[in-house]
Amino acid sequence: MEMRNQNELFNKSKELVPGGVHSPVRSFKGLHTTPRFVEKADGAYIYDTEGNNYIDFCMSFGPLILGHKNTAVEQKLVSALSRGWSYGACEPYSLDLADYLLSRLKFVDQIRFVNSGTEAVMTALRLARGATKKNKIIKFNGCYHGHVDSMLIKAGSGLAGTSAASSAGVPEGTAQDTLILELGDKEGIINCFKDHKDQIAAIIVEPLPANNGLLIQDKSFLEFLRQITKDNNSLLIFDEVISGFRVAFGGMAELTGITPDIVTYGKIIGGGLPVGAIAAKKEIMQNLAPLGDVYQAGTLSANPLAMVGGLETLTQMVDENYAIVNGYTQKIVTLFKKWLNEYNDGQFSHYSLISHSSLFWIVPGEEINCVDKIPTDITEKFNPLFEVLLNKGIYLSPNAYEVGFTSMAHNDELIAELEKRLWN
Ligand SMILES: *Cc1c(COP(=O)(O)O)cnc(C)c1O
């Protein structure tokens, strides 16, 4: 393939696309180096347009649990492609995926496919409001739920419990229906239910918060959320867009045994193709159009290529594979820890590694699990580390708040190569 200079590509991209990127976290903002233009990928490696390769721990931000370009997924996709790529009609491919998923996800009866995690969350919120006939949603500081207007909300600067938009363009009225609380703050939640009696449609939570660092919560907190929503005729939404099919096939719901009322999926469910999904018990799902009065639709929903790619990916993720990928991750985390301690006379020795199943987060300072303990200078500290690793051919997610992902392709052979690159 033709070599293409990445600085030139990025300069051209900045002319044509805002900030040069189609999703802000790709922009290498604050870093000295420009984004790598990935031309191709295979297994645990990405290859840029200047002929360099990197061990990838970003993995498209989570969907690629099998690694890049898994051979069986590729074959299924090629074969699906030869039949056509969008029908806007009933087709057998989404049925096969739904059937497979629901046979392994024992806590839900029905599913609907959409095109992204954001779309899944948007639908879940509307469904919760439609099903409960209530308007307010509790969201936690430090949980990300996609770029839905009502989820781009932070705590207000005024009285406790007030909310404000965290993005321009989100109307104040929208912000008012989202109540922001802190992870772990049981008392705050109890008071919120008192203050907004019979108005709270749902609590939405990332049961494993992994979009603002990795903030592992106690199971007892999730149990508390389950109980208080039940007691108040509100719904509990587990946003498992990252954790679903990653921490276990059935995500945190399976791992903790806590059954949410609505679950959202994305990322791994499409194996790297654009898919999201909402799943729940039948009584709740029946509120969706065309049966119920909660409207939801999609021209490209349940796209046949995405359905086939998702099904092959998920079929390969038999339960035993979770122990395998978690084992690789522990070895990788141990290597990183050792290297952080040793590198350049301890330049990075004050970093901690927080990990859960096949996710990890490198954070300066102590191990933490709440937002207010995240160091304020985390970005200044992360950026030099990112660049040192990049120069060694190791690609982390290019932002201090993003976690690292491993896959079935981060196997022992890859781990040996990682060790070589770290100490090279
Ligand atoms: C990634 C993510 C989303 C958004 O999904 P997109 O496919 O990027 O729209 C929502 N919620 C969680 C928990 C996520 O990790």
The ligand as a Tripos MOL2 file, in Angstrom:
@<TRIPOS>MOLECULE
LIG
   15    15     1     0     0
SMALL
NO_CHARGES

@<TRIPOS>ATOM
      1 C1        -19.8280    3.5300   24.4850 C.3       1 LIG1
      2 C2        -20.9260    3.7110   25.4390 C.ar      1 LIG1
      3 C3        -22.1350    4.3390   25.0850 C.ar      1 LIG1
      4 C4        -22.3240    4.9700   23.7410 C.3       1 LIG1
      5 O1        -22.2800    4.0330   22.7030 O.3       1 LIG1
      6 P1        -21.9730    4.5650   21.2140 P.3       1 LIG1
      7 O2        -22.0400    3.3110   20.3900 O.co2     1 LIG1
      8 O3        -20.6310    5.1990   21.2550 O.co2     1 LIG1
      9 O4        -23.0440    5.5260   20.8760 O.co2     1 LIG1
     10 C5        -23.1480    4.3790   26.0090 C.ar      1 LIG1
     11 N1        -23.0030    3.8410   27.2300 N.ar      1 LIG1
     12 C6        -21.8790    3.2380   27.6100 C.ar      1 LIG1
     13 C7        -21.7850    2.6320   28.9740 C.3       1 LIG1
     14 C8        -20.7940    3.1560   26.7370 C.ar      1 LIG1
     15 O5        -19.6710    2.5710   27.1350 O.3       1 LIG1
@<TRIPOS>BOND
     1     1     2 1
     2     2     3 ar
     3     2    14 ar
     4     3     4 1
     5     3    10 ar
     6     4     5 1
     7     5     6 1
     8     6     7 2
     9     6     8 1
    10     6     9 1
    11    10    11 ar
    12    11    12 ar
    13    12    13 1
    14    12    14 ar
    15    14    15 1
@<TRIPOS>SUBSTRUCTURE
     1 LIG1         1 GROUP 0 **** ****
